[in-house]
Amino acid sequence: MNLAIHGLVQRFTDPRSATQTTVLDGLDLVTGTIQALVLIGPSGGGKSTLLRILAGLDVPTAGTVAFDGAPLPRDEEGLIGYRRTVGTVFQAYNLFPHLTAMQNLLLPLVHVHGLSEAEADDRVREPLDRFGLAAHAHKRPAELSGGQKQRVAILRALVVRPQRLFLDEPTSALDPEMTGEVLDMIGELKAAGTQFVLVTHEMGFARRVADEIAFIADGECPALAPPGEFFAVCREPRVVSFLERVHSA
Amino acid sequence: MRRWLAHLIVLALLAAACGWACASLDMTWNWGIIWEYRQAFWKGWWTTLGLALAALLASSLIGLAAAVMLRSRFAIVEAVARVYVELIRGTPLLVQLLVGWYVVAAALHVGTGYRTAVGVLVLAMFSGAYMAEIFRGGLDAIPKAQVDSARAIGLTRWQAFRLVIFPQAVRIVLPAVAGQLVSLIKDSSLLSVLSIGEFTFAARNVNSATYSTLESYLPLAVGYLALTLPLSALSRWLERRFRYEAA
């Protein structure tokens, strides 16, 4: 994919106090042709806000975003259509708690993509097996571990065969062991050729999986580079101080 | 095991206290004449059951609609629902029934044949205001992340409500709705002021025919308990049943 962002601004207005917060402040970001883009940076710097715009969940105040030359729609109708071509996974609470893992996987296939129950069932069997989730298919989310929940959530985003995935800190609510199982799954997707944009605090994983790393801070993108270059030679002061803090933690 | 025994002991003590009170008042009971009116009680009891079920159905629909309106982005829609809820919850059902029949229904030239229908409608409006707040609480309890997830997989707003939000909200509110139904059944006794032939109206008639006040009204208490106790039990069971699904 080629991602091109120009002058992206996102402002939120508090409806009660009418005060404005600028989360993205004229952000520019143009990638090469890559498979995996990883967004890193300090909390509150605008990573998640940017990802929500990329995933078609929020409309920016100003600016343009285009994947492979195709600009994102701005109207709700167009955005619904766009969201059906991509997959998004959040930090937590992705799964619908009143449905089993299986029903969670079937819901978008049947109600959004028009498959019959039997077709949908066929499509999810193999990936459930491959990612070691078949034994948990008939459990509700409350009966699954945090790592299992996130893996089912990623699977739900995958089985609709999206053009690309958006993953917003998919492991930040998990303990280290479960983090490992979710990162392994994302690593497998990378190997299988899946395109994705990932927000993460796992620097080691970012280095391993990213084709390019974008550093997002203060609503801007002051640094964008392949991982080797990014970690070795990046001299942007905000990146240097961020990496120092991460490494000393 | 211990729990039901405790309940039994409390009930036995209560019965003993009532027996002592009656004995000390030196009352003479006249149950024989009440037995002759058993058909009136029976008919009234079934009428109450039917009225309550009809009002429950109507008030659920009214309550759900009002709850959705309470959450509306449009100030005027929210205001309509808010005024309805506060006005109804802040005034006695007795007044609402009298105004509903003698003012609103009369102004609309509703025939006497629709007396029961109007009574049920007013009762449903009354209960619906409480249902609205119950449903609104249930809808508010669904985390925003669920709405995000529903949108992220490409559901339309209506699909998200129907497939994701509503089924979860229903599970949350069911115990409270069952509790509201208990209130609704007792509140339906006020329909007797419109001379609707339900359970309380039957007891009032028996009382005026026999002058045996307690003998007329005690069966009333038992009859309402027969409806409300199972509902209370259902409400508690639902609460336990759906607790595990949280998170």
Contacts between the chains, C-beta under 8 A, distances in Angstrom:
chain1	res1	chain2	res2	distance
A	55	B	152	6.4
A	57	B	148	6.4
A	57	B	151	6.1
A	57	B	152	6.4
A	80	B	154	6.2
A	80	B	156	6.1
A	83	B	151	6.6
A	83	B	152	6.2
A	83	B	153	7.5
A	83	B	154	4.7
A	84	B	154	3.6
A	87	B	152	7.7
A	87	B	153	7.9
A	88	B	152	3.9
A	90	B	145	6.1
A	90	B	148	6.4
A	90	B	149	6.8
A	90	B	152	7.7
A	92	B	145	7.0
A	93	B	143	5.6
A	93	B	145	3.8
A	93	B	146	6.5
A	93	B	149	7.1
A	94	B	145	7.4
A	94	B	149	5.1
A	95	B	149	7.6
A	96	B	146	6.8
A	96	B	149	7.1
A	96	B	150	7.8
A	96	B	164	5.5
A	96	B	168	7.4
A	97	B	168	6.7
A	97	B	245	5.5
A	97	B	246	7.1
A	97	B	247	6.8
A	98	B	167	5.1
A	98	B	168	5.2
A	98	B	171	6.4
A	98	B	245	6.3
A	107	B	153	7.1
A	107	B	163	6.6
A	108	B	153	4.1
A	108	B	154	6.4
A	108	B	155	7.7
A	111	B	155	6.8
A	111	B	159	6.0
A	111	B	163	6.3
A	112	B	153	6.2
A	112	B	154	4.3
A	112	B	155	6.4
A	112	B	159	7.8
A	113	B	154	7.9
A	140	B	245	6.4
A	141	B	247	7.5
A	142	B	244	6.0
A	142	B	245	5.8
A	142	B	246	6.8
A	142	B	247	5.6
A	156	B	153	6.9
A	157	B	152	7.8
A	157	B	153	7.6
A	160	B	153	7.5
A	160	B	154	7.8
